[in-house]
Amino acid sequence: MLALMLIIFVVSLPVSVMFSGAEMAIGSISRDSLEKLAGSKVRGASHILGMIENKRRFLLMLLYGKVLSIVVGTVFLYTFFFMWGFTNGLSGLLTIVLSVFAYTLTEGLFSKLISTGEYENRVSRFSIFLYFLLVFNILMFPFTFFIDYVLSVFIKKKSELAEKEEALKELVKSETEYGVIKQDEEEMIQSIFEFSDTTVKEVMVPRIDMIAAEKIYPLMSLSSFLKRKDIPVFLFMKAEW
């Protein structure tokens, strides 16, 4: 019985890893890059493009799969630890902690292994599980379609703006992958999209004090005296009449 519990856990682990790895791998690759890979006949790229035609529905499918596999794996791992711990005098609380910790650690490590590396290699590794995901995507379609429809009703007003923003982000990500845009330039462009949520107070603090000094007074000495370096300086020129 213990062996059966362990076997079910071992089977559920790669399934959960597959969903987590797919989310991290595909989420880090732009659509433009996938289209280029599909044009280059990279294995699985064209099928991936078909699945992410509706990206939100695709992510919902991955979420369902990940939750189901985690629940199944954790339950059977808990059963294994419970049965093993019962014979060794372990408490129920310690059994729960061991099962959750063991599953989270192994699932997280294997997910990282799948999602790291060059994006072309990530697609190739992801394509190993592609047919399983295609079948699961079909099975989950009624649920993902319904949830996607409900979400679209609530966020319909911002959908057009969000699609344009997402397209720009995808373009930046693609150009970064091919070396056209440098890493620091990508970070600067991405910060523009986050700027809309920034308040004026976070950007610039108004200075209500005014200090007058003789023109001959050195600016460095004035800055040292005031203990600040971010104060704008205005030179007042007396008009000649």
C-alpha positions in Angstrom: 0.0 0.0 0.0 2.8 2.4 0.8 4.4 1.6 -2.5 1.2 2.4 -4.3 0.9 5.8 -2.6 4.5 6.6 -3.5 4.0 5.6 -7.1 0.9 7.8 -7.4 2.9 10.7 -5.9 5.8 10.1 -8.4 3.4 10.1 -11.3 1.6 13.3 -10.2 5.0 15.1 -9.7 6.1 15.3 -13.3 2.5 16.3 -14.3 2.6 19.2 -11.9 6.1 20.1 -13.0 4.9 20.0 -16.6 2.2 22.6 -16.0 4.5 24.8 -13.9 7.3 24.6 -16.4 5.0 25.3 -19.3 3.7 28.5 -17.6 7.2 29.7 -16.9 8.7 28.7 -20.2 6.0 30.0 -22.5 5.4 33.1 -20.3 9.0 34.2 -20.8 8.9 33.8 -24.6 7.3 36.4 -26.8 4.7 35.6 -29.4 6.9 37.0 -32.2 9.7 34.7 -31.2 7.3 31.7 -31.2 6.2 32.7 -34.7 9.8 32.8 -35.9 10.5 29.4 -34.3 7.4 28.0 -36.0 8.6 29.4 -39.3 11.9 27.7 -38.7 10.1 24.4 -38.1 11.1 24.1 -34.5 9.3 21.1 -33.0 6.1 22.0 -31.2 6.2 25.8 -31.8 3.2 25.8 -34.2 1.1 23.8 -31.7 2.1 26.1 -28.9 1.1 29.1 -31.0 -2.4 27.5 -31.5 -2.8 27.0 -27.8 -1.9 30.5 -26.8 -4.2 32.1 -29.4 -6.2 33.0 -26.3 -3.5 33.5 -23.7 -5.8 33.9 -20.8 -7.6 30.7 -21.6 -4.3 28.9 -22.0 -3.1 30.2 -18.6 -6.4 29.1 -17.0 -5.9 25.6 -18.4 -2.4 25.5 -16.9 -3.8 26.7 -13.6 -6.4 24.0 -13.5 -3.9 21.3 -14.3 -1.4 22.5 -11.7 -4.0 22.7 -9.0 -5.4 19.2 -9.7 -1.9 17.6 -9.8 -0.8 19.4 -6.7 -3.9 18.3 -4.8 -3.7 14.7 -5.9 0.1 14.5 -5.3 -0.1 16.2 -1.9 -3.0 14.0 -0.7 -1.3 10.8 -1.7 2.0 11.9 -0.3 0.3 12.8 2.9 -1.3 9.4 3.0 2.1 7.8 2.5 3.7 9.9 5.3 0.6 9.2 7.5 0.8 5.5 7.1 4.6 5.5 7.5 4.5 7.9 10.4 1.8 6.0 12.1 4.1 3.0 12.4 7.0 5.2 13.5 5.0 7.4 16.0 4.9 10.7 14.1 2.2 13.2 14.9 -0.4 14.2 12.4 0.8 17.8 12.2 4.4 16.7 11.5 3.0 14.4 8.8 1.2 17.3 7.1 4.3 19.5 7.3 6.5 16.8 5.8 4.2 16.1 2.9 3.6 19.7 1.9 7.4 20.5 2.2 8.5 17.5 0.2 6.0 18.1 -2.6 6.7 21.9 -2.8 10.5 21.4 -2.8 10.6 18.7 -5.5 7.9 20.3 -7.7 9.7 23.7 -7.5 13.1 22.3 -8.4 11.9 20.3 -11.4 9.9 23.3 -12.7 13.0 25.5 -12.7 14.9 22.8 -14.6 12.3 22.8 -17.4 11.9 26.6 -17.7 15.6 27.7 -17.7 17.9 28.0 -20.7 17.7 29.5 -24.1 14.1 30.0 -25.3 14.6 27.6 -28.3 15.7 24.9 -25.9 12.8 25.7 -23.6 10.3 25.2 -26.5 12.0 21.9 -27.4 11.8 20.6 -23.8 8.2 21.8 -23.5 7.2 20.0 -26.7 7.9 16.7 -24.9 4.7 17.2 -23.0 2.9 18.9 -25.8 0.4 16.2 -26.8 -0.6 15.6 -23.2 -1.3 19.3 -22.9 -3.2 19.4 -26.2 -5.5 16.6 -24.9 -5.9 18.3 -21.5 -6.6 21.6 -23.2 -9.5 20.0 -25.1 -10.9 18.4 -21.9 -10.7 21.7 -19.9 -12.1 23.8 -22.8 -15.7 24.0 -21.4 -14.3 25.3 -18.0 -11.7 27.7 -19.4 -14.2 29.0 -22.0 -16.8 29.8 -19.3 -14.3 31.4 -16.9 -12.7 33.4 -19.7 -16.2 34.6 -20.8 -17.0 35.7 -17.2 -13.7 37.6 -16.9 -14.2 39.3 -20.3 -17.5 40.7 -19.1 -15.9 42.4 -16.1 -12.8 43.7 -17.8 -14.3 44.5 -21.2 -13.7 48.3 -21.0 -10.0 48.0 -20.6 -9.5 45.0 -22.9 -8.5 47.1 -26.0 -6.0 49.1 -24.1 -4.6 46.0 -22.4 -4.2 44.2 -25.7 -2.2 47.1 -27.1 0.0 47.3 -24.0 0.5 43.5 -24.2 1.4 43.7 -27.8 4.1 46.3 -27.1 5.4 44.3 -24.2 5.6 41.2 -26.5 7.5 43.2 -29.1 10.0 44.5 -26.5 10.5 41.0 -25.1 11.1 39.6 -28.6 13.6 42.3 -29.6 15.5 41.7 -26.3 15.7 38.0 -27.0 17.3 38.7 -30.4 19.7 41.2 -28.9 18.2 44.3 -30.7 17.3 45.8 -27.4 19.7 45.6 -24.4 18.7 44.5 -21.0 18.9 47.9 -19.4 16.9 49.4 -22.3 14.2 46.7 -21.8 13.9 47.6 -18.1 13.6 51.3 -19.0 10.8 50.6 -21.5 9.0 48.3 -19.1 9.1 51.0 -16.4 7.0 53.2 -18.8 4.1 50.8 -18.5 4.3 50.8 -14.7 4.5 54.6 -14.7 0.7 55.0 -15.1 0.2 53.6 -11.6 2.7 56.1 -10.1 1.3 59.1 -8.3 2.8 62.6 -8.8 3.9 62.6 -5.2 6.1 59.6 -5.8 7.8 61.3 -8.8 8.5 64.8 -7.5 8.2 66.3 -4.0 7.5 70.0 -4.3 9.9 72.5 -2.6 8.0 75.3 -0.9 11.0 77.0 0.5 13.1 79.6 -1.4 16.6 80.6 -0.6 18.4 83.6 -2.1 22.2 83.8 -2.3 24.6 86.2 -3.9 25.7 85.3 -7.4 29.3 85.0 -6.4 28.5 82.4 -3.8 29.8 79.0 -5.0 27.0 76.4 -5.8 29.0 73.6 -4.3 29.4 75.5 -1.0 25.7 76.3 -1.0 24.8 72.6 -1.7 27.1 71.5 1.2 25.5 74.1 3.5 22.0 73.0 2.7 22.9 69.3 2.8 21.0 68.7 -0.5 21.9 68.2 -4.1 18.4 68.0 -5.7 17.4 71.6 -5.4 16.9 73.5 -8.7 18.8 76.7 -9.1 17.4 79.8 -10.8 19.7 82.6 -11.8 17.9 86.0 -11.5 19.1 88.4 -14.1 18.3 92.0 -13.5 16.7 93.6 -16.6 18.6 96.5 -18.2 16.3 99.4 -19.0 
